[in-house]
Amino acid sequence: MTEVAFYHLTKSTLEQALPLLLGKTLEAGKRAVVLLGNEDRVEALNGALWTEDANSWLPHGSKKDGQAELQPVWLTDKDENPNGAAFVFLTDGAQCSDLAVFERCFELFDGTSDEAVQMARTRWKTYTHQGFDLTYWQQTDVGGWRKKET
């Protein structure tokens, strides 16, 4: 069964937090699909991943770059898995129609947005009713993550 982990962004933006999580994904030998709300967000994140940390390189691509099957991290606004990813990252309220094809799902949401928090609560309830194993992670003051009891 797919593990679903909620990541409550309270100390950083998606553009700051996501590269760290994707880096750990690649270190674990896994591929990722990052599902965003629209094509503009895909291209904005695509650019941000090239410039966020000048000391690191995170291999990724989008429809604009092509060759999805070769990309370790695929950025998209479509419900797809063209690179055979084991992990899916859901952002901007994007949804995946078949979480069962993934080992892990990361639900990242903006803790400063009441709408995003409410959507995350609704999705938590939905996933609970569907029988998924859920965890909740909150950012710490030092930039890490702490698993919270639910």
N, C-alpha and C positions, 0 to 999 in steps of 0.2 A: 504494500500500500504506500502511496506517495506521502511523504512527510511534508506538511505545510508549516512554514515558519513565518510569522508576522514580524516585521521589522519596523518599529515605531520611530520615525526620524524626528528627533527633538533638538539635536545639537548641530546637525549639518544638513546640507541639501542632498538630494538624490545624486547630483553630479559629484559630490564629495564622498558620499558613502558607498556608492555602487562600485567604483573601481577597486576598493578594498575587498568587497565580497566576491567580485569577479576574479580578482587575483587569487583568492583562496580556492575558488572553483577550479581554475586552471592548475594550481599547485596540486590539487587532488586528482588531476588527470581527467577532469570532466569538461564537457562542452556546455554552453549556455545559450538560451534564447532569452532576450530581454524584450518584453512586450510593452510598448508605450501607447499613449492615448491617441496620437496622430502622427502623420508623416513629418510635420514640423518639429515635433519633439524628438523623433528619431534622428533627424539631421542635427539638431542642437546637441543631443547627447553624443552623437558620433564625433562632432567637433570637440566637445568637452573632454572626451576620453583621450584625444590626442594631446590636449594641452593641460589637463588637470595636474599632472605630476611630471615635470621635465626629467626626473631621474628614473622613470620607469616607462615601460612600453607594454600596452595591453592589446594583444592582437584581436581585432574585431572588424566587423563590416556590416553594411546594410545593402538594401536594394541598389542604391546608387553605386556601391562598390562592386556588386555582383559576386559570383562564385560562392554562393552560400554554403555549399557542401565543404568548402575549404576553410571556412571561418570558424575558429574556436568559440567566438562570441558573435551571435547574430542579433542585430538590433532591428526591430520591426514594429509596425502597427497592425500587422495581420496575425490572426490566430494560426500560426504555422510552426513547423519544426524542420526547416530545410537542411540544417546542419547535423541532424541526429543528436541533438542535445539531450543530456540526462537531467539538466536543471533548467527550470523556467523562472524568470524574474518578472513579476507582474507589478507595473507601476501605473500611475495616473488613472487608477480605477479600471485598467484593462483586464479582460477576463479570458481565460483559457477554457475551451469547450471540453477538453479531455485531459484532465490532470493525471489520469492513470498512466499515460505514456511516459511520465517523468518520474525520476527517483525523488526529486525534491522540488518544491515550489516555494519561492521567496516572495511574500507579499510585502512590498515596501510602500509605506504611506507617510504623508506629511503630517506630523503631529501638530502643526500650527494651523491646520485647516480643519474647521469643524465638519465640513462636508466629507473630507477624506477620512477623518476619524469615524464618522457615522457609517460610511461605506465599509470601512474595515470591520466594524462591529457586526454589520449585517452579513458580511462574507464569513466571518468567524462562525456565526450561528449556522449559516448554510453548510459550511464544511463540517461542522460538528454533526449536523443531521445526516450528512453523507458518510460519516464514519472515518474521516481522515484523522490522523495523528497530528495534533496541533501544538505548536510552541509559540511563545511570545517573547520577543527580545526588545529591550529598551536601551537606548544609548546612554552611556555613562559620561560623566564630566571629563574624563580623560580620553574620550574618542573611541572607546571600545564598546562592547555590547554585554549586557547582563541578561541572562535568562530569568524571566519572572515566573513565579508560580501562578497558575490560572485556576 
